[in-house]
Amino acid sequence: MKELICIVCPKGCRLHVDENDGYKVTGNTCPRGEEYGKMELTNPTRIITSTVAVRGAAHPRCPVKTTRPIPKGLIFEAMQTLDGLELTAPVALGQVAVANVCGTGADFVTTRALEAQGAAKEEMQ
């Protein structure tokens, strides 16, 4: 019997997952908790968030995230794909920074738009 705290919603239900009984989940207050409990023990996945360097913008880093959860065992390999990556401003919201991360079909996309440094000043003139 494994004990987990569900992270699907803010309730944080205390789940009990019985590996010997077909991953039967108890303690959940909604169906999403049951699904989470089973998935967490059979194929845990996570959305990955990080930042990448940006050249030519007012901010030196841009936040990125995966477009969908990837297997937990690939987190470090996925993070390595961002190591040394540098985008060039302007950066659009939702721009693909790394496609098909570790062959998962998920992309790292930007979660913030960044103008080229000086672009806002040029528009005012």
C-alpha positions as CSV (number, residue, x, y, z in Angstrom):
1,M,0.0,0.0,0.0
2,K,1.4,3.4,-1.1
3,E,0.4,6.7,0.4
4,L,0.3,9.8,-1.8
5,I,-1.0,13.3,-1.6
6,C,-3.0,14.2,-4.7
7,I,-1.7,17.2,-6.6
8,V,-4.5,17.5,-9.2
9,C,-6.4,20.1,-7.3
10,P,-5.9,22.3,-4.1
11,K,-7.7,19.8,-1.8
12,G,-4.6,17.6,-1.5
13,C,-6.5,14.4,-0.8
14,R,-4.5,11.7,1.0
15,L,-4.6,8.7,-1.3
16,H,-3.9,5.1,-0.5
17,V,-3.0,3.0,-3.6
18,D,-3.0,-0.8,-3.3
19,E,-0.5,-2.1,-5.7
20,N,-1.6,-5.7,-5.0
21,D,-5.2,-5.0,-5.8
22,G,-5.0,-3.6,-9.4
23,Y,-3.8,-0.2,-8.1
24,K,-7.1,0.4,-6.3
25,V,-7.2,4.0,-5.0
26,T,-9.0,5.1,-1.8
27,G,-9.1,8.5,0.0
28,N,-9.9,10.5,-3.2
29,T,-12.9,12.8,-3.3
30,C,-13.1,12.9,-7.1
31,P,-12.4,10.7,-10.1
32,R,-9.3,12.8,-11.0
33,G,-7.7,11.6,-7.7
34,E,-8.2,8.0,-8.6
35,E,-6.6,8.6,-12.1
36,Y,-3.7,10.5,-10.5
37,G,-3.0,7.7,-8.0
38,K,-2.9,5.0,-10.6
39,M,-0.8,7.1,-13.0
40,E,1.7,8.1,-10.3
41,L,2.6,4.5,-9.5
42,T,2.5,3.1,-13.0
43,N,3.7,6.0,-15.3
44,P,4.5,9.2,-13.4
45,T,4.6,12.3,-15.6
46,R,5.3,16.0,-15.0
47,I,4.9,19.3,-16.8
48,I,8.5,20.8,-16.8
49,T,9.0,24.6,-16.3
50,S,12.3,26.4,-16.6
51,T,13.9,29.5,-18.2
52,V,16.2,30.0,-21.2
53,A,18.6,32.8,-22.1
54,V,17.5,35.5,-24.4
55,R,19.8,37.8,-26.3
56,G,18.7,41.3,-27.2
57,A,15.8,41.7,-24.8
58,A,15.2,43.8,-21.7
59,H,15.1,40.6,-19.6
60,P,18.0,38.1,-19.9
61,R,15.8,35.0,-19.4
62,C,12.4,33.8,-20.7
63,P,10.2,31.3,-19.0
64,V,9.4,28.0,-20.8
65,K,7.3,24.9,-20.1
66,T,6.5,21.7,-21.8
67,T,3.2,21.6,-23.8
68,R,2.2,18.4,-22.0
69,P,3.5,16.2,-19.2
70,I,6.5,14.0,-20.0
71,P,7.7,10.9,-18.1
72,K,9.3,11.7,-14.8
73,G,12.3,9.7,-15.7
74,L,13.1,12.0,-18.6
75,I,13.2,15.2,-16.5
76,F,17.0,15.6,-16.3
77,E,17.5,14.7,-20.0
78,A,14.8,17.2,-20.9
79,M,16.5,19.9,-18.8
80,Q,19.7,19.2,-20.6
81,T,18.1,20.2,-23.9
82,L,17.7,23.7,-22.5
83,D,21.4,23.9,-21.3
84,G,23.2,26.5,-23.5
85,L,20.0,27.3,-25.5
86,E,19.8,31.0,-26.3
87,L,16.8,32.7,-28.0
88,T,17.0,36.0,-29.8
89,A,14.5,38.8,-29.2
90,P,11.8,39.4,-30.1
91,V,10.3,36.3,-28.6
92,A,6.6,35.5,-29.1
93,L,4.3,34.0,-26.5
94,G,4.0,30.2,-27.3
95,Q,7.1,30.2,-29.5
96,V,8.6,26.7,-29.7
97,A,12.1,26.7,-28.0
98,V,12.7,23.0,-28.3
99,A,10.6,20.7,-30.4
100,N,9.8,17.1,-29.5
101,V,11.6,17.0,-26.2
102,C,13.4,13.6,-25.7
103,G,11.1,12.1,-28.4
104,T,8.0,12.6,-26.2
105,G,6.0,14.7,-28.7
106,A,6.0,17.5,-26.1
107,D,7.6,20.9,-27.0
108,F,9.2,23.5,-24.7
109,V,7.3,26.7,-25.5
110,T,7.8,30.2,-24.2
111,T,5.3,31.5,-21.7
112,R,6.1,35.2,-22.1
113,A,6.6,37.5,-25.0
114,L,9.8,39.6,-25.0
115,E,10.4,42.6,-27.3
116,A,13.7,43.3,-28.7
117,Q,15.6,45.8,-26.4
118,G,14.9,49.3,-27.6
119,A,11.8,48.3,-29.6
120,A,9.5,50.0,-27.2
121,K,11.6,53.2,-27.4
122,E,11.6,53.1,-31.2
123,E,7.7,52.9,-31.2
124,M,7.4,56.0,-29.0
125,Q,9.5,58.1,-31.4
